[in-house]
Structure formats: structure tokens, C-alpha cells
Amino acid sequence: MNKKELVSLIAKNGSMSLVQADLALEAVTGSIAGSLTLGKDLRIQGLGTFSVIHKKGRKGRNPRTGEEIEIPASRVVRFKPAKGLKEAVNG
């Protein structure tokens, strides 16, 4: 499913226009991104938890040349699904 299909589904299920559904989706995704940018976890009951983890810098290899390279430290978004979502996906 892509964004356009998700907006259409939100509009249909929420009895709203496509423009309103798009604004609602933008508000949700923007709020999630804002929370994670501040380093705060976000828990949505029934969906899961979004969190930011810190990865240490490390050494890696360039797969083409085999040359050793330094991979810098970074922050990565992690998603842990809720029990209900896991069960729904797995049947």
C-alpha cells in the first residue's frame, strides 16, 4: 500500500474528504517524527512502539574493494509491534 491508497482508505473509513484525510495523515506522521526527533518514545496501543536507538560507530568493509571504512555513530528508528498486531499478522 502506498500513501495515496492509505489516504483513500482513511477518507473512506473516516467519512472525510481526501484533502482532510491527507492532512490527518500528515499530522500523525509529523507528530511521530517530531517525538522521535526529541528522543521520546511513542507508544500507540494496538499498533506498537516507535523508539530511537543509538548505534555506536564501527568499522566496516566496502563490499566492492574490501577496503576497511569507518561507519559513524547514528540514531536509528526502531519499531516494536504490539501483541495484537503480531497476532493479527501471524493469523
Phi, psi and omega in degrees: 000136177255180185298318181299318179293322178294318178299317178298318179294319177297317180298316181294310183287333182262004181051054179221170180284165177298323180295315179296319179295320178295318178296320179296315179297318178298322179295318181294309182295323177294322178292320177297312180298319179297317179297314181292325178299325179279357179084013180266139175286155178230119180249126177241112184301132180088343180251300179153194184238129172261134178214165178248129175245152180258125176259133179287156173293150182207172177263142178224186179232140172287119185295335180282314187257342184080001180292139178284133179232159178263122177263120185289159176296150180205166174256137184231140177279135179237141177237127177244113183292150177287160182303317181297322179291318178301314181295321180295320181289321183274357177089000000 
